[in-house]
Amino acid sequence: MTQKHVFDFKEFPALETDRLKLRDMLPSDVTALLRHFGNPEVVRFIDMQPIKTIDQANEWLRWMGGFFAARDGLRWGIILKGDDCFIGSAGLHNWNQEANYAKIGVDIAPPYWNKGYATEALSAVVQFGWDKMNLNRIEADIVKGNRASMRVLEKVGFKQEGILRQRLRKGGKYYDVYKFSLLRSDLVQS
Ligand SMILES: CC(C)(COP(=O)(O)OP(=O)(O)OC[C@H]1O[C@@H](n2cnc3c(N)ncnc32)[C@H](O)[C@@H]1OP(=O)(O)O)[C@@H](O)C(=O)NCCC(=O)NCCS
């Protein structure tokens, strides 16, 4: 089958929404990353412990840039327009170019919660997935109890499709993980 032209990783793509800029993460973001991923509220439902040092923040920066370098995903920094402030990150990872799917994720700093920023950022990221990566399916794994995250996915149109029982082990405890997905064909149906 002929593949239509897809994103080629030549240049990191900046995205823009009404209130946000989504851009590549830079070495100058490392202090903001330390504050962000050092916050227990941000990592509560993520498979990691809060980071504590600049070295760990630099590792995160490398990890996030690693998707682009490996050409299997992208992680954007989310910047609030106007005051140019880093408020979180969002990404598409594990891009499977044979089956045309990828995994989506987002995190927003607590002072900016419940203002619609995650929904706005994910909508732009999803659109990038359809338009530039030729995705057919975008999936998300959400730890049971992460109600805000589930609500964001619902607002963007995702459907819950199953439960991975005790899929996450964190702090010695097992947690169920909900699988969500959005299909390109869901767009026409909704
Ligand atoms: C999940 C997260 C990204 C949401 O960011 P946000 O910018 O606050 O999201 P939005 O403002 O776009 O939408 C939040 C929605 O969740 C709802 N919500 C918030 N807390 C909730 C709760 N405890 N129970 C039910 N709904 C909740 C809000 O009311 C809002 O829905 P509404 O617009 O219908 O009122 C943010 O809480 C976060 O970064 N959490 C930590 C990181 C994380 O868990 N990421 C997900 C892993 S992939």
The ligand as an SDF file (V2000), in Angstrom:
LIG
                    3D

 48 50  0  0  0  0  0  0  0  0999 V2000
   -4.9180   15.2330   34.2390 C   0  0  0  0  0  0  0  0  0  0  0  0
   -4.4400   16.6620   34.0150 C   0  0  0  0  0  0  0  0  0  0  0  0
   -3.4570   16.6720   32.8430 C   0  0  0  0  0  0  0  0  0  0  0  0
   -5.6320   17.5620   33.6900 C   0  0  0  0  0  0  0  0  0  0  0  0
   -5.1700   18.8510   33.3690 O   0  0  0  0  0  0  0  0  0  0  0  0
   -6.1390   20.1280   33.3450 P   0  0  0  0  0  0  0  0  0  0  0  0
   -5.4720   21.2020   32.5780 O   0  0  0  0  0  0  0  0  0  0  0  0
   -6.5890   20.4240   34.7220 O   0  0  0  0  0  0  0  0  0  0  0  0
   -7.3950   19.5390   32.5060 O   0  0  0  0  0  0  0  0  0  0  0  0
   -8.6440   20.3550   31.9440 P   0  0  0  0  0  0  0  0  0  0  0  0
   -8.7960   21.6230   32.7060 O   0  0  0  0  0  0  0  0  0  0  0  0
   -8.5350   20.4300   30.4700 O   0  0  0  0  0  0  0  0  0  0  0  0
   -9.8560   19.3720   32.2900 O   0  0  0  0  0  0  0  0  0  0  0  0
   -9.9780   18.7980   33.5990 C   0  0  0  0  0  0  0  0  0  0  0  0
  -11.3530   18.1690   33.7150 C   0  0  0  0  0  0  0  0  0  0  0  0
  -11.3310   17.1970   34.7700 O   0  0  0  0  0  0  0  0  0  0  0  0
  -12.3010   17.5120   35.7450 C   0  0  0  0  0  0  0  0  0  0  0  0
  -11.7820   17.0800   37.0320 N   0  0  0  0  0  0  0  0  0  0  0  0
  -10.7490   17.5850   37.7240 C   0  0  0  0  0  0  0  0  0  0  0  0
  -10.5690   16.8790   38.8590 N   0  0  0  0  0  0  0  0  0  0  0  0
  -11.5210   15.8970   38.8500 C   0  0  0  0  0  0  0  0  0  0  0  0
  -11.8660   14.8540   39.7540 C   0  0  0  0  0  0  0  0  0  0  0  0
  -11.1950   14.6610   40.8770 N   0  0  0  0  0  0  0  0  0  0  0  0
  -12.8980   14.0480   39.4310 N   0  0  0  0  0  0  0  0  0  0  0  0
  -13.6100   14.2260   38.2830 C   0  0  0  0  0  0  0  0  0  0  0  0
  -13.3220   15.2130   37.3840 N   0  0  0  0  0  0  0  0  0  0  0  0
  -12.2940   16.0250   37.6770 C   0  0  0  0  0  0  0  0  0  0  0  0
  -12.4700   19.0080   35.6270 C   0  0  0  0  0  0  0  0  0  0  0  0
  -13.6990   19.4440   36.2060 O   0  0  0  0  0  0  0  0  0  0  0  0
  -12.4300   19.1700   34.1060 C   0  0  0  0  0  0  0  0  0  0  0  0
  -13.6240   18.7350   33.5000 O   0  0  0  0  0  0  0  0  0  0  0  0
  -14.7890   19.7920   33.0260 P   0  0  0  0  0  0  0  0  0  0  0  0
  -14.1440   20.6940   32.0040 O   0  0  0  0  0  0  0  0  0  0  0  0
  -15.8530   18.9360   32.4700 O   0  0  0  0  0  0  0  0  0  0  0  0
  -15.1980   20.5620   34.2530 O   0  0  0  0  0  0  0  0  0  0  0  0
   -3.7660   17.2320   35.3000 C   0  0  0  0  0  0  0  0  0  0  0  0
   -4.6240   17.0050   36.3840 O   0  0  0  0  0  0  0  0  0  0  0  0
   -2.4180   16.6040   35.5770 C   0  0  0  0  0  0  0  0  0  0  0  0
   -1.4050   17.0260   35.0310 O   0  0  0  0  0  0  0  0  0  0  0  0
   -2.3730   15.5660   36.4330 N   0  0  0  0  0  0  0  0  0  0  0  0
   -1.1010   14.9430   36.7750 C   0  0  0  0  0  0  0  0  0  0  0  0
   -0.4370   14.2480   35.6030 C   0  0  0  0  0  0  0  0  0  0  0  0
   -1.2710   13.1060   35.0820 C   0  0  0  0  0  0  0  0  0  0  0  0
   -1.8440   12.3330   35.8480 O   0  0  0  0  0  0  0  0  0  0  0  0
   -1.3270   12.9890   33.7550 N   0  0  0  0  0  0  0  0  0  0  0  0
   -2.0750   11.9390   33.1150 C   0  0  0  0  0  0  0  0  0  0  0  0
   -1.2750   10.7480   32.8660 C   0  0  0  0  0  0  0  0  0  0  0  0
   -1.2860   10.4260   31.1270 S   0  0  0  0  0  0  0  0  0  0  0  0
  1  2  1  0
  2  3  1  0
  2  4  1  0
  2 36  1  0
  4  5  1  0
  5  6  1  0
  6  7  2  0
  6  8  1  0
  6  9  1  0
  9 10  1  0
 10 11  2  0
 10 12  1  0
 10 13  1  0
 13 14  1  0
 14 15  1  0
 15 16  1  0
 15 30  1  0
 16 17  1  0
 17 18  1  0
 17 28  1  0
 18 19  1  0
 18 27  1  0
 19 20  2  0
 20 21  1  0
 21 22  1  0
 21 27  2  0
 22 23  1  0
 22 24  2  0
 24 25  1  0
 25 26  2  0
 26 27  1  0
 28 29  1  0
 28 30  1  0
 30 31  1  0
 31 32  1  0
 32 33  2  0
 32 34  1  0
 32 35  1  0
 36 37  1  0
 36 38  1  0
 38 39  2  0
 38 40  1  0
 40 41  1  0
 41 42  1  0
 42 43  1  0
 43 44  2  0
 43 45  1  0
 45 46  1  0
 46 47  1  0
 47 48  1  0
M  END
$$$$
